[in-house]
Amino acid sequence: MRRWNGLDEVPADWGRSVITIGVFDGVHRGHQRIVGAAAAEARRRGLRSVAITFDPHPDEVVRPGTHPPLLATTKRRVELLEGLGTDAVLVVPFTLELSKTPPDEFVRQVLVDRLHAAHVIVGEDFRFGHKAKGDVALLRELGEKYDFTAEGMPLVANGGTISSTYIRGRLDAGEVAAAARALGRPHRVEGVVVRGHQRGRALGFPTANLETPPNTAIPADGVYAGRLVCDSDRYPDFRWPAAISIGTNPTFEGAGERTVEAYALDRDDLDLYGEHMAVDFTARIRDTLKFDSVEELVEQMHRDVDQVREITAE
């Protein structure tokens, strides 16, 4: 498995390949179908497959401030693409200059000169080149010019169309189970553990407070069942059932800052400050509520933990 950051890292002797291209935000089941098809076609032809993605999100460059919340970090996208059987992942830095590249020039520079395309598989709504003038029909025409074939595939799974927009909508509504079905796995939110108000520790539920990257797709405020995940030198392959809280802690005075906190069930021995962690969302437990007293909150937290324990045990 090879990973290239930019065209300059592609080996000069890289042979002909089957290519798929896209932002692949979330690498959902529709994306998985396309990437898997490219890998299978490469094996059939005795070639290697390449998945191309972009960083940052093209909308962030072309229309700053308008791009949607991201379902996965670039690092996570690459890891997921690697797990789909592709031979190489190419992360192309998306710049304003690249956005102004005519479709023909983009195909020649990226697909032909560097990756020696034999076949290209993309989503049927794929657009490329300056002002997104290129589409699947133009890609086929350019394939005739540059000696490769191309096809567009619908982003479907189990007979239904899947889109990143649909998944973001489910997360906005707190419907993490529906989002997971479309993704093919639980939605993940990553971040570095930072010091918060440490209220959870005082209440008997020490939580990891995640400082998430800007523009992360975070589910609606509420309490969720899921897992706390880490793969560091201190906690290699750590995956632990967790109660996850998203919100502003309205029971307490001065609440207002939205946080993502996770309590690893029955663990008070973890030193997580400064660790890069992630939370995987399995199910929604309840809305965020304001309680009349801290005692009522603690009683509810015990009930939440019992429910999370049942869900994660399944």
Secondary structure as GFF3:
##gff-version 3
##sequence-region A 1 314
A	DSSP	beta_strand	2	5	.	.	.	ID=ss1
A	DSSP	three_ten_helix	7	9	.	.	.	ID=ss2
A	DSSP	beta_strand	17	21	.	.	.	ID=ss3
A	DSSP	alpha_helix	29	45	.	.	.	ID=ss4
A	DSSP	beta_strand	48	55	.	.	.	ID=ss5
A	DSSP	alpha_helix	58	62	.	.	.	ID=ss6
A	DSSP	alpha_helix	74	82	.	.	.	ID=ss7
A	DSSP	beta_strand	88	93	.	.	.	ID=ss8
A	DSSP	alpha_helix	96	99	.	.	.	ID=ss9
A	DSSP	alpha_helix	103	106	.	.	.	ID=ss10
A	DSSP	pi_helix	107	114	.	.	.	ID=ss11
A	DSSP	beta_strand	117	123	.	.	.	ID=ss12
A	DSSP	three_ten_helix	130	132	.	.	.	ID=ss13
A	DSSP	alpha_helix	136	146	.	.	.	ID=ss14
A	DSSP	beta_strand	149	153	.	.	.	ID=ss15
A	DSSP	beta_strand	156	157	.	.	.	ID=ss16
A	DSSP	beta_strand	160	161	.	.	.	ID=ss17
A	DSSP	alpha_helix	164	172	.	.	.	ID=ss18
A	DSSP	alpha_helix	176	183	.	.	.	ID=ss19
A	DSSP	beta_strand	187	194	.	.	.	ID=ss20
A	DSSP	alpha_helix	199	202	.	.	.	ID=ss21
A	DSSP	beta_strand	208	211	.	.	.	ID=ss22
A	DSSP	beta_strand	222	230	.	.	.	ID=ss23
A	DSSP	beta_strand	238	247	.	.	.	ID=ss24
A	DSSP	beta_strand	259	264	.	.	.	ID=ss25
A	DSSP	beta_strand	276	286	.	.	.	ID=ss26
A	DSSP	alpha_helix	294	313	.	.	.	ID=ss27
###
